[in-house]
Amino acid sequence: MRDLLLSLMIPAGLIWGVFSAPGSIVVLNWIWFQRPYDFSYGVWNSAPLFALALGVAILSNILRGQFRPKFPSILIVFICLLLWITLSAMFAFDPDVAWQTYSRFVPSMWVAPILLFATIRDLRLLKWVFWASAGGLGVNAFKTGVSLALQGGAHVTQQIPGFVGDNNVFGLVLCLVVAILLGLRSTLPRHRLIRMLFLGSVAFVLMTIVFTKSRGALASLAVILVLGAALSHRPLRNLAILLGLAGMAYLIVPSEYFDRLGTIGELAADGSARGRFENWGLSWQEALRFPFFGVGPENHVPYNHAIGTDVQVRVAHSVYFQVLGELGFPGLFLYLTFAVMGLRSLFKTWRMMVPVVDRHPDLVWVRDTAYWLFCGYVGYLFGAAFLNMLWIEFPWYAIFYGTMLRPLTEAELARRSDSAGHDRSMGAGARSSSPV
């Protein structure tokens, strides 16, 4: 039934996008991140749905005059990074491998950010975009968590439908998804049953993270939740609650799902950890030998195989060493600049909204989303130190959307202020024209 429904929803969504410019942006994010075509009896699997949804969004917005390009500073930094990736691919050790990676990732990353910054111009649309992207991934994780829990648990080790990546990548991205969903809960109706169902759904997403057995994801989740509790207005109470919930989870969830955490203190004897250290060293040597452009996108493995290194060659197992070795020192500088700008924007938005929500309680979701996305991105950046995450698209777009919160909120507050001033002037005019 689900597959039949999705098989019909996909063309319906694309048709809706043709006639609705905002709808086309929501549909694009839904198709991009939830990947509903993986659940459609194979009807849509071979179709270039992302390209089709992107084309519909571009056409729909241009025809309705809704495509108005703008280039905020974080987008400029991102474009500079894309340019550097392009140059690095041109000078790569193995250009064929580099251009293969480029053809899969970079074209979409050139077009989509420009489209999204040019078309998302109000908070209402941004809220639905958050739900379509993070909520879509959350639905996939919820279904996985429920299914595996009913089976008595399992170890998620391979790519699952609806997402590209192994258990470690999937777990880390879900940490960011959980943070965004915690922020978006302010947009739900204030009904106890709805809130309980929502939190129950998030609990199954958390179970899916546990089922990945990813040490990086579990450590990132701990960073997110501890930081979220510590920065709250009741840190001691919230930290105590968090500690209690963690204790309950440890008692309820079979200990086998936390067994890999016990190896964190035994790094010298852990083959996986040793492999990470060795490949971090290889990436450092690549950067020293090719400091400007690195060895090229996805060239870490072929380069080290070619030179006959005496350690086991794996992926860099760290986004920072991945960028350093494959894109050189300038590439790492641009990547870190992007990350810092994203964190700064989210922090400033959160602090700006603290006094605003007293006068505009309907905007509390902006404050909460900026707050939890800030905590989530800190946790993500921590976990990404142990995983190759450069080519995973959702974290990039989560930050793009997060940086949109402040300017769109400021525009909304200015509109409300102008409207209130206009109403006051109209009222004064009416009183002055009243008979004495």
C-alpha positions in Angstrom: 0.0 0.0 0.0 2.8 2.4 0.9 4.6 1.7 -2.4 1.4 2.2 -4.4 0.7 5.5 -2.6 4.3 6.8 -3.2 4.1 5.7 -6.9 1.1 8.1 -7.3 2.5 10.8 -5.0 5.6 11.3 -7.0 4.0 12.4 -10.3 1.3 14.3 -8.3 4.0 16.2 -6.5 5.8 17.1 -9.7 2.5 18.3 -11.3 1.8 20.4 -8.2 5.3 21.9 -8.5 4.5 22.9 -12.1 1.6 25.0 -10.9 3.1 26.2 -7.6 6.5 27.8 -7.3 6.7 27.3 -3.5 5.4 23.8 -3.9 8.1 22.9 -6.4 10.8 23.8 -3.8 9.1 21.6 -1.2 8.8 18.7 -3.6 12.4 19.1 -4.7 13.6 18.7 -1.1 11.2 15.8 -0.5 12.5 13.9 -3.5 16.1 14.8 -2.9 16.4 13.7 0.7 13.6 11.2 1.4 14.1 9.4 -2.0 10.5 8.1 -2.2 11.3 6.4 -5.5 13.1 3.7 -3.5 9.7 2.7 -2.2 7.7 2.7 -5.4 7.8 -0.9 -6.7 10.8 0.1 -8.8 8.5 2.2 -11.0 10.6 5.4 -10.5 14.0 4.0 -9.6 15.5 4.4 -13.0 14.0 7.8 -13.7 16.2 10.9 -13.1 13.8 12.3 -10.5 16.1 14.7 -8.8 17.0 16.3 -12.2 13.4 16.4 -13.1 12.3 17.9 -9.8 15.1 20.5 -10.1 14.1 21.4 -13.6 10.4 21.8 -12.5 11.5 24.0 -9.6 13.6 26.2 -11.9 11.0 26.5 -14.6 8.1 27.1 -12.1 9.8 29.9 -10.3 11.2 31.6 -13.4 7.8 31.6 -15.1 6.2 33.2 -12.0 8.9 35.7 -11.4 9.9 34.1 -8.2 13.6 33.5 -9.2 15.5 36.4 -7.8 19.2 35.4 -7.3 21.1 36.6 -4.3 24.5 35.6 -3.0 24.9 35.8 0.8 28.4 35.4 2.1 28.0 31.7 3.0 26.9 30.9 -0.5 29.9 32.8 -1.9 32.3 30.8 0.3 30.5 27.6 -0.9 30.9 28.5 -4.6 34.6 29.3 -4.0 34.9 25.7 -2.5 33.2 24.3 -5.6 35.6 26.2 -7.8 38.5 24.8 -5.8 37.0 21.2 -6.2 36.8 21.9 -9.9 40.5 23.0 -10.1 41.5 20.0 -7.9 39.8 17.6 -10.3 41.6 19.2 -13.2 45.0 18.5 -11.6 44.1 15.3 -9.8 46.4 12.3 -9.6 43.8 10.2 -11.4 41.5 12.6 -13.3 39.0 9.8 -14.3 38.2 9.1 -10.6 38.0 12.8 -9.8 35.7 13.6 -12.7 33.5 10.6 -11.9 33.0 11.9 -8.4 32.5 15.4 -9.8 29.8 14.3 -12.2 27.9 12.7 -9.3 28.0 15.4 -6.8 29.1 18.9 -8.0 26.6 19.7 -10.8 23.7 19.4 -8.4 25.6 21.4 -5.8 26.2 24.2 -8.3 22.6 24.7 -9.3 20.5 23.8 -6.3 22.0 26.3 -3.7 21.6 29.2 -6.1 18.0 28.1 -6.8 17.1 27.8 -3.2 18.6 31.1 -2.1 16.8 32.8 -5.0 13.4 31.4 -4.2 13.0 30.8 -0.4 12.0 34.3 0.7 9.5 33.8 3.5 9.5 31.9 6.8 6.5 29.8 6.0 8.1 28.3 2.9 11.4 27.8 4.9 9.5 25.9 7.6 8.0 23.5 5.1 11.4 23.0 3.5 12.8 22.0 6.8 10.0 19.6 7.3 10.3 18.1 3.8 14.1 17.6 4.1 14.7 16.6 7.7 11.2 15.2 8.2 11.6 13.0 5.1 14.8 11.5 6.4 13.2 11.2 9.8 10.3 9.2 8.4 12.8 6.7 6.8 14.6 6.4 10.1 11.4 6.0 12.0 10.3 3.1 9.8 13.7 1.5 10.1 13.6 1.8 13.9 10.1 0.4 14.2 10.8 -2.5 11.8 14.1 -3.5 13.5 12.7 -3.0 17.0 9.8 -5.4 16.2 12.4 -7.9 15.0 14.2 -7.7 18.3 16.9 -5.4 16.9 19.6 -5.7 14.3 22.9 -4.2 13.2 22.4 -1.7 10.4 25.6 -2.2 8.3 24.6 -1.4 4.8 22.8 1.3 2.8 19.1 1.2 3.5 16.3 2.4 1.1 15.8 6.1 1.2 19.4 7.0 1.9 22.9 6.8 0.4 25.7 5.8 2.8 26.8 3.1 5.2 25.8 2.8 8.8 28.2 5.4 10.1 27.2 8.0 7.6 23.5 7.3 8.1 23.9 7.4 11.9 25.7 10.8 11.8 23.2 12.4 9.5 20.4 11.2 11.7 22.0 13.0 14.6 21.6 16.2 12.7 18.0 15.2 11.7 17.1 14.6 15.4 18.4 18.1 16.3 16.3 19.7 13.6 13.2 17.8 14.5 13.6 18.9 18.2 13.6 22.5 17.0 10.6 22.0 14.7 8.4 20.5 17.4 7.4 24.1 18.2 5.5 24.2 14.9 3.2 21.3 16.0 -0.3 21.9 17.4 -0.2 22.3 21.1 -2.0 19.1 21.7 -0.6 16.6 24.2 -1.4 13.5 22.1 0.3 15.0 19.0 3.4 16.0 21.0 3.6 12.5 22.6 3.3 10.8 19.2 6.0 13.1 17.8 8.4 12.4 20.6 7.7 8.7 20.3 8.6 8.9 16.6 11.9 10.7 17.5 12.6 7.9 20.0 12.5 5.4 17.1 14.8 7.6 15.1 17.2 7.5 18.1 16.8 3.7 18.1 17.9 3.6 14.5 21.0 5.5 15.4 21.7 2.9 18.1 21.2 0.1 15.7 23.9 1.5 13.4 26.4 0.7 16.2 28.4 3.7 15.0 30.7 5.0 17.7 31.0 8.4 15.9 27.2 8.8 15.7 26.6 7.8 19.3 29.4 10.2 20.5 27.9 13.0 18.3 24.4 12.4 19.7 25.8 12.7 23.2 27.5 16.0 22.3 24.2 17.3 20.8 22.0 16.4 23.7 24.5 17.5 26.4 25.2 20.8 24.7 21.4 21.3 24.2 20.8 20.7 27.9 23.8 22.8 29.1 22.8 25.9 27.0 19.2 25.8 28.0 17.6 28.1 30.6 17.5 25.2 33.1 20.8 23.4 32.5 21.0 21.5 35.8 17.5 20.1 35.6 17.8 19.2 31.9 21.2 17.6 32.4 19.7 15.5 35.2 16.8 14.5 33.0 19.1 13.6 30.2 21.3 11.5 32.5 18.2 9.7 33.7 16.9 9.0 30.2 20.4 7.8 29.1 20.4 5.4 32.1 17.0 4.1 31.2 18.0 3.6 27.6 21.1 1.7 28.6 19.0 -0.6 30.8 16.3 -1.2 28.1 18.5 -1.5 25.0 20.6 -4.7 24.8 24.2 -4.0 25.8 25.5 -5.5 22.5 24.5 -2.3 20.8 26.9 -0.3 22.9 29.7 -2.8 22.9 31.8 -0.8 20.3 31.8 2.2 22.7 33.9 0.1 25.0 36.7 0.1 22.5 37.1 3.9 22.5 39.5 3.6 25.4 41.5 0.9 23.7 42.5 2.7 20.5 45.9 1.1 20.2 44.3 -2.4 20.1 41.4 -1.4 17.8 42.1 -2.2 14.2 39.5 0.3 12.9 41.0 3.1 15.0 44.5 2.2 13.9 43.4 2.3 10.3 42.0 5.8 10.9 45.3 7.1 12.4 47.3 5.5 9.6 45.1 7.1 6.9 45.1 10.5 8.6 48.9 10.3 8.3 48.6 9.4 4.6 46.3 12.4 4.1 48.8 14.7 5.8 51.6 13.4 3.6 49.4 14.1 0.5 48.9 17.7 1.7 52.6 18.2 2.3 53.4 16.9 -1.2 50.5 18.6 -3.0 49.7 21.5 -0.7 47.7 23.6 -3.2 45.2 21.2 -4.9 45.8 18.0 -3.0 45.7 14.7 -4.9 42.1 15.3 -6.2 38.6 14.4 -5.3 38.3 10.8 -4.1 41.9 10.1 -5.0 43.2 9.2 -1.6 42.9 5.5 -2.1 44.2 5.3 -5.8 47.1 7.6 -5.0 48.3 5.6 -2.0 47.8 2.3 -3.8 49.9 3.7 -6.7 52.8 4.8 -4.5 52.8 1.4 -2.6 52.4 2.7 1.0 53.2 0.1 3.7 49.9 0.5 5.6 46.4 -0.6 4.8 44.9 2.0 2.6 41.3 3.0 3.4 39.3 6.1 3.0 40.6 9.1 5.0 38.0 8.4 7.7 37.8 12.1 8.6 36.2 14.9 6.6 39.0 17.3 7.6 41.8 15.0 6.5 39.7 14.0 3.5 39.5 17.6 2.4 43.1 18.3 3.4 44.6 15.4 1.4 42.3 15.6 -1.6 41.8 19.4 -1.9 44.9 20.8 -0.2 45.3 23.5 2.5 43.1 26.1 0.6 40.3 23.6 0.3 40.4 22.9 4.0 40.5 26.6 4.8 37.3 27.1 2.7 35.6 24.1 4.3 36.3 25.4 7.8 35.3 28.9 6.9 31.9 27.5 5.7 31.5 25.6 9.0 32.4 28.6 11.2 30.1 30.9 9.3 27.2 28.5 9.6 27.7 28.1 13.4 28.0 31.9 13.8 24.8 32.5 11.9 22.9 30.0 13.9 24.2 31.3 17.3 23.3 34.9 16.4 19.9 33.9 15.2 19.2 32.0 18.4 20.3 34.9 20.6 18.4 37.4 18.5 15.2 35.5 18.9 15.3 35.1 22.7 13.7 38.5 23.4 11.7 38.5 20.1 9.5 35.5 21.0 7.9 37.4 24.0 6.4 39.8 21.5 5.9 37.2 18.6 5.2 33.8 20.2 4.4 32.4 16.8 8.1 32.7 15.9 9.3 30.5 18.7 10.0 27.8 16.2 12.7 30.0 14.7 14.5 30.3 18.0 14.2 26.6 18.7 15.3 25.5 15.3 18.3 27.8 15.3 19.2 26.6 18.8 18.9 22.9 18.1 20.5 23.2 14.7 23.4 24.9 16.3 23.8 22.1 18.8 23.3 19.6 16.0 25.9 21.1 13.8 28.5 21.1 16.6 27.8 17.4 17.1 28.0 16.8 13.4 31.3 18.6 13.1 32.6 16.5 16.0 31.4 13.2 14.4 32.6 14.2 10.9 36.2 14.2 12.3 36.0 10.4 12.1 34.1 9.9 8.8 34.3 10.9 5.1 31.3 13.3 4.9 32.3 15.8 2.2 30.0 14.4 -0.5 27.0 13.9 1.8 24.6 16.7 0.7 22.1 17.0 3.6 24.5 18.6 6.1 25.3 21.3 3.6 21.7 22.2 3.0 20.8 22.0 6.7 23.2 24.9 7.2 22.0 26.8 4.1 18.5 26.6 5.5 19.7 27.6 9.0 21.4 30.7 7.7 18.2 31.7 6.0 16.4 31.9 9.4 17.8 35.3 10.5 17.3 37.4 7.3 13.8 36.0 6.7 12.9 36.6 10.3 14.2 40.2 10.2 12.2 40.8 7.0 9.1 39.3 8.7 9.5 41.5 11.7 10.0 44.6 9.5 6.8 43.8 7.6 4.9 43.4 10.9 6.3 46.7 12.2 5.3 48.5 9.0 1.9 47.0 9.1 1.4 48.0 12.8 2.6 51.6 12.0 0.2 51.8 9.0 -2.6 50.6 11.2 -1.8 53.2 13.9 -1.6 56.0 11.3 -4.9 54.9 9.8 -6.5 54.9 13.3 -5.1 58.4 14.0 -6.5 59.6 10.7 -9.9 58.3 11.5 -9.9 60.0 14.9 -8.8 63.3 13.5 -11.6 63.2 11.0 -14.3 62.4 13.6 -16.8 65.2 14.4 -16.2 67.1 17.6 
